[in-house]
Amino acid sequence: MLEPGKILGDRYEIIQKIGAGGMSIVYKAKCNKLQRFVAIKVLREEFVKDEAFVQKFKSEAFSAGGLSHPNIVSIYDVGQEDDLHYIVMEFVEGQTLKEYIEQNGPLSSTQTLEYGMQIVSALRHAHNKQVIHRDIKPQNILITHDQMLKVADFGIAKAVDSSTIVAAGNAIGSVHYFSPEQAKGKYVNETSDLYSCGIVLFEMATNRLPFQADTHVSIALKHINEEVPKPSLFNEQIWTGLESIILKATNKKQELRYQNADSMLEDMKTVLANPTVDLSSKEVTETDVDQTILLTDIQTSFIRQNEKTTSRLESNQTPGVKMSTPQDYYEEYGGEDEEEVSTGYKILAGLGGVLATLLIVGIMAAVTFFVLPSFTKPQRVVVPSVLGQTVDKATAILEDKNLAILLAGEEVSDTYTPGTIMRQTPNGEKVVEPGTVINVVVAKQKEVIEEVVVPNLKGEESANAQSILSEMDLDVALEWEYSDELDRSKVISHTPEAGVRVKKGDTVTLVLSKGKEVVLVKVPNLYNLTLDEAKAKLNEVGLRFGQTVEEHSDTVEQGKVMKQSIAENQEIEQGEIVDIVISKGPKVEEVIPPEEDPNNPTTPDTDIPSEENTPEEEPLATITRVINAPTDKLQDEYHVLVLIEDDLGARTAFDGIVKKEQFPLPIQVSGKGKGVLTTFFDGQEEYRDNNINFDEVTQ
């Protein structure tokens, strides 16, 4: 185990262990040259001496390093230091899709399609580069904090693939997700990845796996013999179009599935844009299932022995540190296995990911060795040459010699016909033990790369832009930014820009609008400010000045703010409008004497008493009220205004600045009859007492 602080390759500084599996240990490290965090997988010591394994591990890692796509975890470097063999890859913070489904499943049809399109887009890029993943499962798919999905372990899984059977079965595939042809050891191609992707879509939409059983053997046989159930049986809300996509992707026969990621991606975009679309005419719902396969007691015993080996390797694992990283992936385990089967049946992922590969081939190879009529040691056999043969023909030839076949990859050949075998290991005429696995490489046609011109997509809706790029055979990556000009989901910009020539299969990154960014600001106190001062204060915090209304006030000086439409310190969206009321000063009532009628002159009223005879006015009653500071806005001082309205009319009882330490504040109010006492803090009404009665006060 590497200690924190150790430097690999003169640049990678180990920070801490974050996971471990049967074949590797994973560390978080820092690249001191590029100043970024990375994940480093270090090969366990027990595999270091296997030179063929190490070389295959390196070559496949370099192959996967050629993939560059926003939905694929990047491989940065492959290195060796003494007996340490390691792979440096992108460090992803977030969680695995498996963890996300467990926490949020079942997902809506919209979210299932949006996530699924990112997975298929990654597969499309890999398949265009002639890389088959072979172990698509939610534990190998990571979700960043920005909801970007990243498929992990492209290519690295093949390092385990060629040694799966030879190494006594120490690496077992992910039976819950692998295709029928993988279970039977048949030819594996792009449709195998799409089958596994269909199982992942099923799990997202239903929060369960289509096949469940107590043992791996039973699950493998279900993949071979049983149709995938309709997802709507477990989630009635699933869209019909999405269900059709899942059932077509998981068809038992390879030729009846989606033949490439392009066609599957096209259907997913169609359903996402039109949820009610009917894809039934494109879907094959009833297929012939291969003849039911039964396993003998010896085959089952072989699997159980394989599982014991897996358990032994897993028992050496130290649990990873719990942190904000995709734990399922860095721990290299499939989370569903811990719930469905015992520890002895856990599926072990190797070196950056397991292939869901050829478990049954391993079984049959072993059974061929053990189930001989005489139960004696078999004679060695001469490997026949299968160069130039199709995979099916080569399989029959090798099986006739009690040998197994394993597809190691595809390469362009100028000599062999596409679809025929161009290389085999061991070579023809070599003498080997019965049950030996013959690795073959199949010739493929040289790809003619076409170029297209990137169109101008600025201002287009996301779905329309993606559809245009898909029709041009271009991959799509999405990024999001705030925009004040464009509505949500419209294209702000894209890379490469319009007019640039690119190759089909290249990626165009669309920058989509998240709409306007919402910024909240606090409303300032405008009380007692002039009109210009109020406008300036609103402008400082990004608020707009609205309407102005003038009213009379006995307490606020003419030309200054006496009220505001939104209270001080309230949080509102930047750019909102605040209206104000400006004081006109006290209201002056003009007394107009009545006009005298010349035909009826007014005579003095001799009954009106003289000033000397006028009786004295009754004295006003006085009450005391205590004003408390508001509890919802604490500050050092307040402008306090108290108004009284009674039989004598409305008037000011108190008007002044009060510091917080002066509360509670007693004030005396004089008046007559019944009235209402209203208290304002900084221009906003805070208290109202409707039960003032001066008549009850003892004179």
N, C-alpha and C positions, 0 to 999 in steps of 0.2 A: 504494500500500500504506500502511495506517495504522500509525503508529509507536506503540509502547507509551506509555501515559500520555495519549494524546489522549482528549478528552471529547466524546461525542456526546450531543446533546439535553440538555446540562447535567446528565447523571446517569450515563451509561454510560462507564466508564473502560476503555479498551482495555488488555488485559494482554499478549496474544500472539496471533499467527496460529496457528491449529490445522488449517487445511485450505483447499483451493482447488479450484475446478472451472472448467468452461468459461464459466460465466455469473456466478459469484459467488466471493467470498473470505470465509472464515469466521474469526471472531476469538472468543477467549474474553475476556469483559469482566466488570466488576463494576458492579452497580447501586448507586450510592452512596446512593440514597434508601432502598431496601429491604434493603441490605447482603446481597446475594446474587449469586452468579455467574450469568451468562447467556451464551448464544451469539448472536453477531450476524452475519448474512449481509449482505454489502455487494455491491450490484449492480456488475458490472464497467463500466468507463468506456464501452466500445463500445456498450452497450445504453442508456445514459443519454439519448441524443438521440432514441430511439424513444419518442415520447410515448404512443402507443397501448399499447406494451408496458409502460411504467412504470405507466400507469393501471390496466391489467389486473392487473399484479403487485400493486399496492396493494389493489385491491378484493377480489381473491381472498385476499390475506393477512388482510384484515379478516374475510372470510367464515370462514376457517379459525380465526380467533381466537374465533369463537363456539362452538367445540367445547370442552367441558370434561369430561374423562374421565381417570381415573388411568392408562389404557393408551394415551393419546395425548400426544405431546410438545406442550406448551402454547406458544402464540404470545402474547407479552406486549404487543408494541408494534410499530408501523410508523412510521418516521420519515424525514425528509429534512433534510439540512444542506448547503446550496449544491448541488453536483452529486452528493452522496452520497445514495443511496437504500438504506435498510437495514431489515431485519426483526429484531426482538429475540425470542428464543425461549428455552425452558427449556434449561439446560445439563445434560446427562446424563453422569454418569461411569459407566463400565462398558465394554461392547463391543457390537458389532453382532451380530445373530443369525447373520449370515454367518460372522463370525469364530468364534463359539461352535460352529457346526456343523463348521467346518474343524478345530477343536481336539478336539471331543468326539463327532462323528458316527460312525455313525448313532445317533440318540437312541432311547431306549426308547419303546414305545408310550405308556406312562404320561406320560412327559415331553413327548412330541410333542403329546398331547392337552391337557395342562395349558398348554403354551405356546400351542397353537393356539386354545384357548378365550379366552385373553387377546386374541389378534389379532382373532378374530371378535367379541368383545365390543366392541372399539374400532370395528370396522366397523359393528356394529349401531347404536352411538351416532351415528356419522357419517351413516349412511344415514337414520336417523330425522330428522336435521337437513338432509336432502336434499344431502349432500355425498358425491360419488363420488371415491374416491382415485385410481384409474387407474394406480397404479405400486406395488402391493404387492410387495415383494421383501425378502429378509432383510437387504439393505444398508440398508433404510429402517426397520428394526425394531431398537430398542436394548434391551439388557438391563442393568438396574442391578445393583449388588452384592447387592441383596435379591431377585434373580430376578424382578423386575417387568419385564414387557415394555412398551415404549412405541413406538407406531407414529408415525413422523415424516412430515412433508411433506404433511399433509392440506390440500387446497385450494391450496397454493402451486403445485403442479404444473400447475393450470389456467392459471396465468399464462403458462406456457410453451406450453400447449395451443393457444391460438388463434393463436399466432405460429409454430407448428412448421413449417408448410409455407411460409408467407410469407417466413420468415427463411432461405430457402435451405437448409433442412434442418439447421440448426445444432444442433437438439436432437432426438435420436433416442430412441425408447422402449426399454424393457428387454425385448428380444425373448425372453429365456429364460423370462419370467414372464407376458407379456401374453396376452390371450385371443384366440381366432380372430376374433371380431368386431372387435377392435382392429386386428388385422393386416389385415383387409379393409376397414376404414373404415366398419363398420356401426354400428348403434345400440348405445351403451354404457350399461349400467345397473348395479344392485347385483350382478347375477350375474357381471359381469366382474371385480369385485373378489374375489368368492368363488372364481372360477376361479384367479386369481393366488394366492389363499390356499391353494387345493388344491395348487398347484405347490410352495409353500413347505412344506406338510405333507409332500409327497412327498420333498423334499430333506432335511427333518429326519429322516424315518424311514429313508432309504436312503443318505444322505451323497452323493447325486449328483442331477443334473438329469435329467428324463425325456427331453429332446431335446438332442442334442449334434451339432454340425456345424462345418465350417470357416468358414462365413460366416453373417452375420446373415440373409441372404436365405434360406438353407437352413433355418435354425432357424424363421423365420417361417412358411415353407411347411409345416414339420412340425406346427406348432400348428394350421394350417388343415386339413391333409390326413390326419394320422395320429392314432390313438387314443393316449392316455397309457398306457404299459405298466403292468401290475400291479406295485405296489411289492414284493410278495412275491417277484418274480423276482430282486430284488437284496437282500432281507432276509427270510429265512424266518421270523424271529421276530416279524414284524409281526402285530398282531391282525387277525382277519378283519373285525371291525367298523370298525376304522380304515381298512383298505384300501377298504371300501365307501364310506366318507365321502369319501376322496380321489377315487375314480373318479366318484362322483356330482358332486362339486364341479367336476371338470375335464371334464365331458361337452361334446362339441363344440357341441351345440345348447343355446342359452340356456334354452329352455323346459323342458329335461329336467334342468337343474341345480337346486340349492337356489335357491328364488326369493327368499329373504331370509335374513339372518343368524340370525334367530330359529330357523328350522327346522334350520339347520346346527348351531347351538349346542345345540339340544335333542338331536340325535343324538350329538354329542360327549360330552355329559354322560351319556347313556344308556350309551354304550360304556365310558366311564371307570368308571361305577358297576358295570357288568356286562360284563367283557371278553369273555365268551363269547356275548354277545347276537348274534342273526342279523339283520342289516339287509338281507339280500338281497331280501326282498319289497318293500322300499322303493326298491331300487336299479335303475336301468336300465343294463344292462351292454352291450347291443348297440344302437348307434344308426346311423342313416344318416349317412354322412359326406358333406359337400358335395363336389361334383364337383372333382376334382383341378385345382389352379390351376398354370399354368406361366407363368414370366416370360420375356419376350423379352430379347434381347441389349441393347436400348436401356434397358429397365427395370433390368437388372442393372448397366449402366454408370452409370445415374443413382444407384443405391445406392452404388456404389463412389466416385462423386464426393462423395456425402454423407459417406461415411466419411473421405475425405481431409480434408474440412472439419473434421470432428470431431478428427482427429489434429492438425491445425494448432492448434486451440484448446487441446488438451491439452498440446501442446509448450510452451505459455506458462506452464504450472503450476509453482509451486514446491512441493516436497513439504512436507506439514504436519509439525509438530513431533510426534515420537512421545511420547505420554503416555497416562495412564490414561483416555482418552476413546475413544468408538467411532470409530475412524479411518476405516473404510469410509464411514461416513455423512458425517463432516465433510469427507472428501476428495471426496465426491460421486461415487464410482466404484463400479461393480459389480465385486467382487473376482473373480468367476468368469471374467470376460472376459480377464483377464491370463493365465489358464492355458489357455484354450481357443482364443483367436484372437490374431492379432498386434496390435501397438499400433494399427495403422491401423483395426482393427475394434472398438476400445473403444466402449462405450456411454456417452454423456455425459449426466449428470444435470444438469438446470438448476436454478437458483434454488430451492433447497430441495427438489428432488426432480424426477425425470423422470416424465412420463406415458409409459406404454407405449402411445403413441398414434399411430395412423393413419400408420404408415410407408408402408404400401401405398397409402393415399389420396394421399400426396405423390407416390409413384411414378406412379400412374395420372394424376394431374393433369399431371405433367410429360410423360408419354408422350402424353397427348391433344394437348399442344402440339407435340411433336416429330414424331409419327408421322402426318403427313398425306400423302396420296398425292403431292402436288406438292412437299412439303417447302418450301412458301412460307409467309410470315408469314400466320397466320390472321386472319380478319375478327373484329372485336369483336362481342360478342353482348349482347342485352338480357336482363337478369335477370328471369325470370318470378316472379310472386308465388306463394309456396307457403303463405301464411297459411291456417290452417284445414285443411290437408292432414295426413295421417298421415306419419310419418317415411319409411315405405317408399314411399308415393306421391310425397312430395316428392323423395326420392332419385331415383326414376325420371324425374321432370320435369326435374330439374337435370342429370342425366346426359345426357338427350336434348339439352341445350343445351351439352354439353361443360363442365359446371360440377361442382365437388365440393361435398359437404355435410359440415358438422361440427357436432355437437351441443354447444352452448355451455352448456347447463344446463336446469333445469326450474324453473318458477315457477307459483304459484297464479294462476288467471285466472277472473274472473267472466264473461268473454265467450266464451272458446274451450272446446271440449270437451276434457276430459283426454285426453292422448295425441296431440293435434294441435298444429301449429306456431302459436305466438302472436306470434312476432317473428323477423325475419330481418335480417341485415346482410351485404352491401349490400341495400337495399330493392328491391322490384320496380320494373321500368322503368329501372333504372340500367344504363348501358352499361359493360361490363367486358371484359377480355381472356378468351379461352377458358382454362379451367383454374383460374379464380378460385375460391377456397373461400368458400362461403356459410355463415356462422354462423347457426344457428337455435336458438331457445329453445322448448321444448315445454311446453305447459300441463299442469298436474297438479291433481289434486283437492285441495280444501282439507282439511287434516288435522283430524280431530276428536280432540282430546286428552282422553282419559279419565283419571280419577283413581282411585287405589286406596289402601287403608290398609295401612301397613307392619305385618306381623305380628310377634309376639314370637318371635324366633329364638334367644334366649339358651339355651345348653346343647345346641343341635342340632348334629348332625354337619355338617361343611362341605358334603358332597355333597348332603345332604337340604335344607339351607338354600338352596343355590344352585338346586336344582330347584324349590323353592317360589317363589323370586323370579322365576325364568325363566318359570314358568307365569303369573305376574302381569305379565309383560312389563316387568320391571325389570332393569336392568343390574346387574352385580355387580363390586365391587372388593374385593381381599383385602389385609388387613394382618395381621401376626403379632406376638404378644407372649407372654412367659412367664407361666405361671399355675400356682399351687400347688394350685388346686382342680379345674381341668378338664383332662381328658386331651387329648393332641395332636389338632388338627383340629376341636375343638369350639368353638362360637361363644361368645366372652367377652362381646361387646357389638356393637352395630351403630348406624350413623348413616345416615339418621334413625332415631330410636328407635321402638319399637312404638306404634301408634296415630296416627302422623303421616300426613296425607294427602299423597301425591306423585303426579306425573304419570307415566303409563306411558312407559317409556323412560328415566326418571331412574335415577340410580345409587345403590345401597345399598352402603355399605362395611361389610364384615364383618371384625371383629377376631377372628382365630382363635388358639387356644392353641397354643403351642410346647411345652407340657408344663412340668414344673418346670425351673427354671434350675439347672444343675449348678455348684455352687461348691466348689472344693477348698480344704482347709485342712490345715496341718501339725499332727500330733499332738504335744502338749507332753510334756515329761519329767515324769512323776509320781513318780519314785523318791524315797523317803524323805519323802513328804508325808503329812500326816494325811488321813483320809477326807474331811473337810470341805474341806481345801485342794485335794485332787484334784478334787472335784466343781466347785469354783469355777473351777479352771484349765480344765477341759473346757468349762464353760459360756461362758467368755470367747471361745473360738474357735468356738462353735456346735456342739460335739459333745455327745452324750448319755452320761450315766453309766449303765453297765450293771450286771452282777452283781458281787457282792463275795464272794470266797472267802478263808478264813483258813488260813494254814499256819505251821508253826514255822520260825524262822530263828535261826541263831547270830550273824548279822551285822547284821540290821536290827532296830531298836528296835520293841518291841511297839506295835501301833496305827498303824504307818506302812506305806506302799506298798512292797512288795518286788518286784512284777512287774506288768506291764500287757500286755493282750492284743494291742495294736498298738504297734509300736516308735516311739520318739521320732523326729520329723521326717518320718515317712512321710506322704505326701499322700493324704487320703481325702475322700470327699464330705461336705460339711457336713450334720450331722444323724445321722451314723453313731454306733454305740454302741461304747464302750470299756469292757471289763471289767478289774478289778484284783484283785490278791492282797494281802491285808493280813497283816502279820507278827503271830504270836502269841508271839513271843519264843522263847528256847531251849527245847528239849524237855527236861523233867525226868523221869527214869526213877525210879519209886518201887520200892524193894527191900522185899519182904514176906517176913519169915522164915517158914520152914515151921512148921506147928503140931506140937507134941510129943504123941506118943501116950502117954497115961498108963500103958498096959499094957506099953509098950516104951520105957522112958526111955532117952534118949541118953546115952551115956557119952563122956567126953572121949577124943579120938583121941590117944593118946600118941605116935603116929608123926609127928604134925604138928610140923615143926621150929619152934623158938622164933624170935622176931624176930631174936635175935642170930645164929641159925644160918641165916637165909634168905639164899640166894645173891644177889648184886647183879644188877639187870636189865641186859640187853645195851644198849649205847649206840645211839641212832638214827643212821641215815645221813643226810647232808645233801647236797642238790643245789642248783645255782643255775640259774634260768631267767630269760630276758630277755623282758619284756613290751613290745610295740610298740603305738603308738597306731593305732586303726583308720583306714584310708585313705578310707573312704566317708562319714565324718562328722567334719569338722574343727571343733574348738571350742577355747576357751581352757583348759578344765580338764575332767576326767572323774572320776566316782566309780568306782574300780577295786576289784573284789572277786575274790580268788583262793581257790578251794576245793580241798582235796586229800582224796581218798578212797583209803585203802590198807588194809593188814591191821589197822591200829589204828582204823579207822573214818573218818568224815567230820569235817572240821574246817576252820577258816579259816586260810589261809596268809598272806593279806594283805588289808587292808581300809582304804582311805583315799582322800583327794582328791589327784589327781596333775595338775599343770599340764603343758601341752603341751611346754614346754621341758625337762621332766624325762625325757622319753622319748628313747631306749629305757630302760626301768626294770628293773634287775636285782633279783631277789628270791631269798631262800634259803628252801628248803622241806625240812623234816626229816620222815622217816617210816620205814616198815618194809615190806618186801615189794614187791609190784607195786601200782600205783595209777593214778588218773586225776586230771589237773590241769585245772580249768575256770576260765576267766577271764571276768568279767562287766564290761561298761562301762555305767554308768548303768542297771543293772538288766537289761540284755540280754546274753545269752551271745554272746561274740565269738570265743573260741578254746577248743579242747578238745584236750588231749594225752593219748592213751590208752596211751602207751608209757613211763610212769614205772616204773622198777625200782630201788628202793633197794638191793636185794641185790647189784647190780653195782657199787655205789659202794665204793671202797677205804676200809676203816676206818682 
